[in-house]
Amino acid sequence: MRIIPAIDILYGKCVRLTKGDYSTKKIYNENPIEVAKEFEAAGMQYLHLVDLDGAKANHIVNYKVLEQITSKTTLKIDFGGGLKTDEDLHIAFNSGAKQITGGSIAVKDPEVFQGWLSKYGGIKIMLGADCINEKIAINGWQEESGMNVIPFIQSYENKGIKYVICTDIAKDGMLEGPSFDLYKRILNESRDIRLIASGGVTSLEDLNVLEDLGCEGAIIGKALYEGHIRLRDLEIYS
Protein backbone atom coordinates (compact mmCIF):
# COMPACT_ATOMS: atom_id res chain seq x y z
CA MET A 1 0.00 0.00 0.00
CA ARG A 2 1.23 3.45 -0.91
CA ILE A 3 1.70 5.88 1.96
CA ILE A 4 0.96 9.42 0.80
CA PRO A 5 1.69 12.33 3.14
CA ALA A 6 -0.41 15.43 2.54
CA ILE A 7 0.37 19.11 2.27
CA ASP A 8 -2.56 21.53 2.17
CA ILE A 9 -1.66 25.05 1.03
CA LEU A 10 -3.53 28.15 2.19
CA TYR A 11 -2.08 31.62 1.64
CA GLY A 12 1.04 29.82 0.42
CA LYS A 13 1.55 28.14 3.81
CA CYS A 14 1.33 24.53 4.95
CA VAL A 15 -1.87 24.17 7.00
CA ARG A 16 -4.37 21.59 8.20
CA LEU A 17 -8.11 22.06 8.57
CA THR A 18 -10.67 20.14 10.58
CA LYS A 19 -13.59 18.73 8.57
CA GLY A 20 -12.62 21.04 5.72
CA ASP A 21 -13.58 24.14 7.71
CA TYR A 22 -11.32 27.03 6.70
CA SER A 23 -11.90 28.78 10.03
CA THR A 24 -10.13 25.91 11.82
CA LYS A 25 -6.86 26.33 9.92
CA LYS A 26 -3.66 25.65 11.80
CA ILE A 27 -0.38 26.70 10.22
CA TYR A 28 2.38 24.08 10.56
CA ASN A 29 5.02 25.62 8.36
CA GLU A 30 5.34 28.89 6.44
CA ASN A 31 7.24 27.03 3.71
CA PRO A 32 5.62 23.93 2.15
CA ILE A 33 8.83 23.13 0.28
CA GLU A 34 10.61 22.49 3.60
CA VAL A 35 7.88 20.05 4.59
CA ALA A 36 8.09 18.25 1.25
CA LYS A 37 11.85 17.89 1.65
CA GLU A 38 11.34 16.38 5.12
CA PHE A 39 8.97 13.82 3.64
CA GLU A 40 11.45 12.97 0.89
CA ALA A 41 14.34 12.67 3.37
CA ALA A 42 12.26 10.17 5.36
CA GLY A 43 11.88 7.94 2.31
CA MET A 44 8.46 9.05 1.14
CA GLN A 45 7.93 8.75 -2.61
CA TYR A 46 4.51 10.35 -2.99
CA LEU A 47 2.78 13.57 -2.00
CA HIS A 48 -0.85 14.65 -1.95
CA LEU A 49 -0.81 18.41 -2.56
CA VAL A 50 -4.04 20.38 -2.12
CA ASP A 51 -4.50 23.96 -3.26
CA LEU A 52 -7.01 25.27 -0.71
CA ASP A 53 -6.71 28.77 -2.14
CA GLY A 54 -7.56 27.30 -5.52
CA ALA A 55 -10.55 25.41 -4.13
CA LYS A 56 -11.97 28.71 -2.84
CA ALA A 57 -11.11 30.69 -5.98
CA ASN A 58 -12.35 28.02 -8.43
CA HIS A 59 -9.10 28.08 -10.37
CA ILE A 60 -5.54 26.93 -9.76
CA VAL A 61 -3.61 29.33 -7.49
CA ASN A 62 -0.59 27.65 -5.89
CA TYR A 63 1.01 26.19 -9.01
CA LYS A 64 4.31 27.92 -8.15
CA VAL A 65 4.51 25.87 -4.95
CA LEU A 66 3.85 22.74 -7.00
CA GLU A 67 6.57 23.79 -9.41
CA GLN A 68 9.08 24.39 -6.61
CA ILE A 69 8.39 21.05 -4.91
CA THR A 70 8.68 19.09 -8.15
CA SER A 71 11.92 20.87 -9.08
CA LYS A 72 13.51 20.44 -5.64
CA THR A 73 12.36 16.92 -4.73
CA THR A 74 11.71 13.62 -6.49
CA LEU A 75 8.25 13.24 -4.93
CA LYS A 76 5.50 12.05 -7.25
CA ILE A 77 2.71 14.54 -6.68
CA ASP A 78 -1.01 14.24 -7.10
CA PHE A 79 -2.51 17.72 -7.14
CA GLY A 80 -6.03 18.95 -6.49
CA GLY A 81 -8.01 22.01 -5.55
CA GLY A 82 -9.64 24.48 -7.93
CA LEU A 83 -9.01 22.61 -11.16
CA LYS A 84 -11.96 23.68 -13.29
CA THR A 85 -10.74 24.31 -16.84
CA ASP A 86 -8.46 22.80 -19.46
CA GLU A 87 -6.05 25.66 -18.75
CA ASP A 88 -5.96 24.80 -15.02
CA LEU A 89 -5.14 21.22 -15.93
CA HIS A 90 -2.45 22.28 -18.38
CA ILE A 91 -0.83 24.48 -15.71
CA ALA A 92 -0.90 21.66 -13.13
CA PHE A 93 0.76 19.13 -15.42
CA ASN A 94 3.25 21.71 -16.74
CA SER A 95 4.14 22.53 -13.13
CA GLY A 96 5.08 18.91 -12.50
CA ALA A 97 1.99 17.09 -11.20
CA LYS A 98 2.05 13.37 -12.02
CA GLN A 99 -1.67 13.02 -11.33
CA ILE A 100 -4.51 15.44 -10.74
CA THR A 101 -7.65 14.96 -8.70
CA GLY A 102 -11.00 16.27 -9.90
CA GLY A 103 -13.85 16.43 -7.44
CA SER A 104 -16.32 19.29 -7.90
CA ILE A 105 -15.70 19.38 -11.64
CA ALA A 106 -16.73 15.71 -11.92
CA VAL A 107 -20.08 16.63 -10.37
CA LYS A 108 -20.79 20.06 -11.84
CA ASP A 109 -19.25 19.71 -15.30
CA PRO A 110 -18.97 16.01 -16.08
CA GLU A 111 -18.44 16.66 -19.80
CA VAL A 112 -15.23 18.59 -19.10
CA PHE A 113 -14.03 15.95 -16.63
CA GLN A 114 -14.85 13.17 -19.07
CA GLY A 115 -12.83 15.06 -21.69
CA TRP A 116 -9.82 15.10 -19.35
CA LEU A 117 -10.25 11.39 -18.73
CA SER A 118 -10.40 10.68 -22.47
CA LYS A 119 -7.34 12.82 -23.19
CA TYR A 120 -5.04 11.87 -20.30
CA GLY A 121 -6.39 8.47 -19.21
CA GLY A 122 -7.46 6.92 -15.93
CA ILE A 123 -3.96 6.86 -14.46
CA LYS A 124 -3.25 10.59 -14.63
CA ILE A 125 -6.81 11.72 -13.88
CA MET A 126 -8.08 10.67 -10.46
CA LEU A 127 -11.60 11.03 -9.09
CA GLY A 128 -12.05 12.90 -5.83
CA ALA A 129 -15.04 11.35 -4.05
CA ASP A 130 -15.25 13.42 -0.88
CA CYS A 131 -18.41 12.94 1.11
CA ILE A 132 -20.30 13.74 4.25
CA ASN A 133 -23.08 11.38 5.37
CA GLU A 134 -22.12 9.47 2.20
CA LYS A 135 -23.24 12.41 0.01
CA ILE A 136 -20.63 13.89 -2.33
CA ALA A 137 -19.46 17.34 -1.22
CA ILE A 138 -18.24 20.02 -3.64
CA ASN A 139 -16.77 23.52 -3.72
CA GLY A 140 -14.04 22.98 -1.17
CA TRP A 141 -16.40 20.75 0.84
CA GLN A 142 -18.65 23.72 1.51
CA GLU A 143 -21.69 22.29 -0.30
CA GLU A 144 -23.45 18.92 -0.48
CA SER A 145 -24.34 17.69 -3.95
CA GLY A 146 -27.04 15.18 -3.00
CA MET A 147 -25.23 12.42 -4.92
CA ASN A 148 -24.50 9.18 -3.09
CA VAL A 149 -20.80 8.34 -3.02
CA ILE A 150 -20.90 4.70 -4.18
CA PRO A 151 -23.10 5.22 -7.27
CA PHE A 152 -21.00 8.31 -8.06
CA ILE A 153 -17.81 6.23 -8.03
CA GLN A 154 -19.45 3.46 -10.03
CA SER A 155 -20.59 5.91 -12.71
CA TYR A 156 -17.00 7.01 -13.31
CA GLU A 157 -15.62 3.51 -13.01
CA ASN A 158 -17.75 2.73 -16.06
CA LYS A 159 -16.14 5.69 -17.85
CA GLY A 160 -12.56 4.58 -17.24
CA ILE A 161 -11.54 6.01 -13.85
CA LYS A 162 -8.90 3.84 -12.17
CA TYR A 163 -7.92 5.86 -9.08
CA VAL A 164 -10.36 7.23 -6.51
CA ILE A 165 -9.45 9.33 -3.49
CA CYS A 166 -12.28 9.11 -0.98
CA THR A 167 -12.42 11.34 2.08
CA ASP A 168 -15.12 11.06 4.71
CA ILE A 169 -15.19 14.72 5.68
CA ALA A 170 -16.61 13.95 9.12
CA LYS A 171 -13.36 12.09 9.85
CA ASP A 172 -10.97 14.62 8.32
CA GLY A 173 -8.60 16.11 10.86
CA MET A 174 -10.42 14.49 13.78
CA LEU A 175 -7.74 11.88 14.57
CA GLU A 176 -10.45 9.33 15.31
CA GLY A 177 -9.73 6.71 12.67
CA PRO A 178 -10.90 6.31 9.05
CA SER A 179 -14.28 5.18 7.70
CA PHE A 180 -13.38 1.52 7.38
CA ASP A 181 -16.95 0.37 6.72
CA LEU A 182 -17.43 2.87 3.89
CA TYR A 183 -14.16 1.84 2.23
CA LYS A 184 -15.04 -1.83 2.56
CA ARG A 185 -18.37 -1.27 0.82
CA ILE A 186 -16.78 0.83 -1.94
CA LEU A 187 -14.22 -1.88 -2.63
CA ASN A 188 -16.88 -4.60 -2.61
CA GLU A 189 -19.07 -2.71 -5.08
CA SER A 190 -16.39 -1.17 -7.32
CA ARG A 191 -13.89 -3.96 -7.78
CA ASP A 192 -11.76 -2.45 -10.54
CA ILE A 193 -10.84 0.85 -8.89
CA ARG A 194 -7.71 1.59 -6.89
CA LEU A 195 -8.99 3.23 -3.74
CA ILE A 196 -6.95 5.77 -1.81
CA ALA A 197 -8.29 6.35 1.69
CA SER A 198 -8.14 9.84 3.13
CA GLY A 199 -9.33 11.31 6.39
CA GLY A 200 -8.93 10.14 9.95
CA VAL A 201 -5.76 8.04 9.65
CA THR A 202 -4.31 8.24 13.16
CA SER A 203 -2.18 5.17 13.80
CA LEU A 204 -0.14 2.43 12.19
CA GLU A 205 -2.97 0.06 13.04
CA ASP A 206 -5.30 2.18 10.89
CA LEU A 207 -2.88 1.72 8.00
CA ASN A 208 -2.76 -2.04 8.55
CA VAL A 209 -6.55 -2.25 8.47
CA LEU A 210 -6.76 -0.17 5.28
CA GLU A 211 -4.16 -2.39 3.65
CA ASP A 212 -6.08 -5.51 4.67
CA LEU A 213 -9.26 -4.03 3.19
CA GLY A 214 -7.48 -3.68 -0.14
CA CYS A 215 -6.88 0.06 -0.33
CA GLU A 216 -4.22 0.98 -2.88
CA GLY A 217 -3.03 3.92 -0.82
CA ALA A 218 -3.61 5.98 2.30
CA ILE A 219 -3.21 9.72 2.71
CA ILE A 220 -1.90 10.93 6.07
CA GLY A 221 -2.20 14.54 7.17
CA LYS A 222 -2.75 15.78 10.69
CA ALA A 223 -1.51 12.56 12.31
CA LEU A 224 1.97 13.32 10.93
CA TYR A 225 1.90 16.99 11.86
CA GLU A 226 0.67 16.29 15.39
CA GLY A 227 3.11 13.42 15.98
CA HIS A 228 0.59 10.57 16.24
CA ILE A 229 2.49 8.86 13.43
CA ARG A 230 6.21 9.44 13.02
CA LEU A 231 7.84 9.46 9.62
CA ARG A 232 10.38 6.88 10.73
CA ASP A 233 7.53 4.51 11.62
CA LEU A 234 6.49 4.53 7.95
CA GLU A 235 9.80 3.17 6.66
CA ILE A 236 8.31 -0.34 6.48
CA TYR A 237 6.00 0.88 3.73
CA SER A 238 8.66 2.59 1.58
N, C-alpha and C positions, 0 to 999 in steps of 0.2 A: 504493500500500500504506500502510495506517495504521501509524504508529509509536506504540507504547503503552509509555511508561515505567511501571515497577512500583514500588509501595511495599508492603512487607510489614511488618505491625505486630505486635510482640510486646512485652508489658508496656507498651503505649502508645507504643513507640519504633519508629523506622524501622530495620529490620535486614535483613540478607541471611543466608540459610542456604546450605549446600552439600549438594546432593542431598537437600534436605528434612530434614536432620538438625538437630534443635533444639539439640543440643550444640555445633554449629559456628557458632552465631549470632555475627554481628559487628554492633555498633551503629554506624550511620552518622550518625544525628541523633536527638536526644532529642525533637524536635518534627516529626512528619510533615507538619504544615501548612506549615512553612517549605520543606520539600522540594517539596511540591506547588506552592507559589508560584514556586519556581525553575523548575520544569518549565513552568508557564504563561508565565512571563516569557521563556522561550526559544522560545515559539511552539508548544509542545505543546498539543494539543486533547483528548487522551485520557489516562486513567490507569487502570491495573490495580491495584486495592487489595485486598490479601489480609489477612484477619483470622486471623493464626496462633493467637492466643489462642482465638478462636472455633473453629478447627479442632480444637484440643485439648479444648475444653470441650463440643463438640457442640451449641453454640448461639451465636448472634451475641453478640459481646462489645464490639467497638470501633466501635459505630454512632455514638458521639459524635464520633469522629475523622472518620468519613465525613460526618457532618452539618457539621462545621466546615470541611472541605475544600470541600464543595459550596456552602456559604454564603459562602466567602471567595475562591473561584476560579470560573472558568467551565469547568473541566475536566469532560468527560463521563466518568463513572466506571463501570467494571464492577467489581462487588464480589463476593468469594467468601470462603469459610472459615466453616464451622460452620453453614451454613444448612440446617436440618433440618425446620423446621415452617412452617406457613402464617404463624404469628406472626413468625418470623424474617424471612420474606420481606417481610411487611408493614412491619416495622421498617426493613429495608434500603431499600425503595422510598420510604418516608416520610422517610428520612434523606437522600434525594437520589440514590441509585443510579439510573443510566439503564438498566443491565443487571445481571443477577446471573448467577453461574456456579454450577451444581450439579454436583458430582462424585460424592462418596460416596453422596449421596441418590439419584442416578440408578441406582446399583448396588443399594443396600440396600433402598430403598423406591421402586421405580419407579412405583407407583400415585400416590404423592404428587407425584413429579416430573412425571409425565404430567398430573396435575391442574394444576400450575403452568403447564405448556406450553399446556394447553387454555385456561386463564384469561387468561394474559398474552401468549401468542403466541411464535413462534420468533425474534423480534427481541429481546425483552426477557429471555428465558430462554435462556442459553447452556449448552452442555454442556461440562463439564470432563473431558477424556479424558487423564488423567495416567497415565503407564505406566512400568514398568521391565521390561526384556526383553520389551517389547511386551505385557505383562500389565497391566491396569488396576489402579492402586493406590488405596487408600481410607484414610479416617481420618487425614488429614494426612500421607498417603504412608507411613504406618507399617505398612501391611498390604497384601499382594497379594490381589486378588480371584480370580485364575485366569481372568478373562475376557480374551480377545484384543482389542486396541484397535480394529482395523479392523471386525470384526463388531459390536462394541459401538457404534461410531459409526454404522454402517449401520442398526442397529436403531432408533436414535433419528432418523436421517434419515427413515426411513419414517414416523415419528410426528410430523414437522413441525419438527424442530430445523433451524435455519439456520446458527447460529454454533457453532463448536467451537474451544475452546482446548486444544491438545495440548502437553503437556510431557513430554519424555523425561527422567525424573528422573535418569538416569545422567549427563546433560549439564548439569543445573541447577547453576549456580554454579561450573562447572568452567572456564569461559572457554576452551573447546576447540572451539567451533563447534556448530551445531545438528545435529539428525538429518535431514539433507536427504533421505536415501533413504526414511525412514519417511514424511515429509511428501509426497514424490512419490507413494508408493504409496497413501496416504490420498486424495490428490486424484484419482488415476486411478480409484479404486474408489468414491469418494463424490463424484460430480461436482456435486451441487447444494448442497453445504455451503460456507460461507465459513470457511476455516481460518485460525486465528490461531496462529502458531508461538511457542513459549515454551521457553526453556531453551537455554543455550549460545551465544546471540548475542554475538559478541565484536568484530566489525569491521563496517565499512560494506560490505565485500565479502560478508559473510554476509547482510546485508540485501538486497543486489542479487540474490543467488542465490535467496533466499526469494521475492522479488518475481517473478523469472523463472519459478519453479515454479508461481506462481499463488496464493500465500498472500494472504489478504485483509488480514492484519495481522501484526505481529511485536512481541512483548513484550521489552523490554530491562530488565534489572535490574543485576546486578553489574558489567557492562561500563561502565555509566554511573557507578556509584559508585566504581569503581576507576580511572576515567579512560581506559579502552581506547577508548571512544567518547565524544566531547565533544558536549554539547548543540548547540553551534553547527554541528557537522558534520551535524546532522539537519535543518537549515533547508530543505534541498532537498526534504524529504518533506512539509513543512507547507504 
